[in-house]
Amino acid sequence: MEGRVLVVEDDASIREVTALGLRRAGFRVDTAVDGRQALMAWRAHPADAIVLDVMLPGLDGLEVCREIRRTSQVPILMLTARTDTLDVVVGLECGADDYLRKPFDLPELVARVRSVLRRASAPAGSPTIAVGDLEIDPGGFVVRRDGREVTLTATEFRLLLELARRPGQVFTRELLLDLVWDQRFLGDSRLVDVAVQRLRAKVEDDPAHPRRIRTVRGAGYKLSTL
């Protein structure tokens, strides 16, 4: 089995088809129909990944994401029927690792779930990397800043790790989408920008004026050795 996935979706047809597709792909699947049920299911049986609809009755998907992020860095893939860019960005800012618009193809959903799960697995045998006051332990999935542990989501960790493997090198958004999100051609650069924003909030002294993760105008991002 590939792991346990919690599918949170109020539309019965989408929920059932999604659960069936994931089960056929080898996942164990739990389901929930609204936000409160999702939190109850999550607390009773923590999943390895969550597929979370944004538009839920009562407690919406954004609030569910925020609540889970208070205690867990479990990979979260958000589903949205919305086309508003702001709604997508807000979902990512709440801590979602990726998003998928409805209607979607089941093979793409399965691929995205596998991708977020890969990002949550520690690379075996990788040595610790030190860049300035940051220490990154890939095997232990731990980041320390000035000796103090920094809590990162799996996506934030992977992003920092890729930048730290080649400090000073400029990474385009397209390259980071490939390395971190496994999305080569159709990826959304907002995934990169929002993840960088969240990462800066955790590793920069002043996120509004970053010194570690620098923006290279017209090119991308790089990790400064300070």
N, C-alpha and C positions, 0 to 999 in steps of 0.2 A: 504493500500500500504506500501511496505517496505522501500521506499525511492527512490531518483533519482540517476541513474548511468549513467555516460558518457562513452560510448564505443568508443575507438579510434583505428581503424583498417583499413588498406588500402585494404585488401583482401575482396572483396564484399561478398563472400560466408561465410567466417568466421564471418564477421561483422553482417550479417543478421541472421545467426544461433545463434550467441551469444546474440544479442538483443532479438530475439524471446524467447530464453531460459530464459533470465532474466525477460522478461515481463510475461511469464507464471508462474514464481516464485513470481510474485507480485510487481516487481520493475517498476518504470517509467524509460524509457530509452531514452537518446539522443545519437546520433551517429556523428562521424566525420571521414573523410577519410584520413586526413593528419595532420601534426603538427600545422600548422597555423590555420586550421579550428577548431582544438581541442581547441586552446587558445581562439578563438573567441566564440565558444560555451560555454566554461567554464566561460568567462567573462559575457556573456549574461544570462546564466542560471546556476549558481554554483550548482554542483552536491554534493550528499552526499558521493560518492565514484567514482573513475575513474578506468576503465579497459583500460590499455594503452599498445599498441604494441610498441616494441623497434624499429623495422625496419619500419620506415615511410619515404615516399618521402619528400624531402626538409628538413624541421625541424624534426629531428628524436625524438623518444620517450624520450631519455635521456635529450635532450635540453628542451622538453616540461615539463618533470618532474622538472628540475632545475628551470624553469621559474615559474611554479606554486608554488614551494616551497619558492619562494621569498616573497609570500604574504599569503600563505594558508598551513594548515597542513591537508588538506583533505586526507583521505586514498587513496592510489594508489596501484593497483595491476598490475604489469607489465607482459605482455605476450612476450615470446621470443621463436624463433625457433633455437636460437644459442645454441651450446653445450659448448662453451668456458667458463670456470669458470670465467675468468677475466671479460667477458661481464656481467655475472650475478652480480658479486661483484660491478662493476661500477654502474649498475642500482640501487642496494641497497644503495650505497654510495651517489647517487643523491637524495635519499630521499624516494624511493619506500618502501612500507611496506611489500610487499610480491611479489612473482613472480610465474608464472606458465608456464611450457614449452608446446609448441605446438608439436603434436596435444594433445588436452586435452578433457576430458569428461565434458559435461555440468553440471552434478550434482556436480563435484568437483569445477568447476568455481563458481557456485552459493554458495557452501559452503564456499569457500574462500572469496567471496564478503561479505557474512553475517558475517564472522569472523572479517574482517577488520572493518566493521561497528560496531560490538560489542565492539571492542577495542576503538572506538571513542566515545562511550557512557559513561557518568559518572556513577560510582557506587553510587546508592542512599544510603544516610544515613551513609556513611563511615566517621569516624573521621579523622581529620588532623593528619598526621604522621610527627614527627620531628626526623631527624637523623643527628647529627652534625649541620652543618650550612644549611642543606637542610630542607625545609618545604614542604610537599606534601599534597595538599588538593584534595582528590579524588572526592568529590562532585562538586567542582568548576573547576576540571580538570586543576589545577594550581600548578606549582612548583616554589618555591622561593629559591634563594641562597643568604644568607646574606641580606635577605629582598628584593632582586631584582628579578623580575619575569624572569623565564627562558622559552623560547619558545621551546616546544618539539612536535614532531609528536605524534599521538595517540599510535603508537607502542612503541616509546621511553618512553612515559609516563607510559604505562602499564608495561614495563620492569622495570623501576625504582620503580614503586609502588610494584611490587612483591618482588623485592630485599629488599625494605624498610620495608615491613611487618615483615620480619624476619632478621634484621641486624645481620651480623656475621655468618649466616648460608651459607654454600656452596650450590649453586644451579648448578646441572649438566645442560649441554646444552639440554639434552633430557627433563628434567623437565621444563625448561624455554620454550621450544617449546610447551609443553603441556599447560602450564599456560598462556602464552602470545599469541601464534599463534594457539592454538587449534589443534596442529599437534602431534599426539602421536607416530606414528611409522615411517612414511615415510617423516618426516620433514627434512629440510636441516639445518645442524648446522651452515652453513654460515649466515643464517638469524640472528642467535643469535650473532655471532662474529661481524658482520657489525653493528648491532644495538647497541651493547656495544661500539664499536668504535665511532659511531655517538654521543651516549649519553655522553661518556667521553669528547668529544670535547666541550660539553656544560656545564658540571658540574665540570670538573677538572681544577686545576690551570695549570698543565702541563700534557696534555693528553698522552704524550709519557712516562711519569712516573706517572701513576695514583696512587692516595692515597685513593680515595673514593671507586671506583669500582675495586676491586682487582681480578686478575687472580690467581686461585689456580691450579697450574700445574697438568695436568692429571685428574682434577676433574671438574672444571667449574669456576663460578664467585661468589663473595660475596660482599656485601656492608659493608664497614668498618665504624664503629662509630667514628673513629678518636680519 
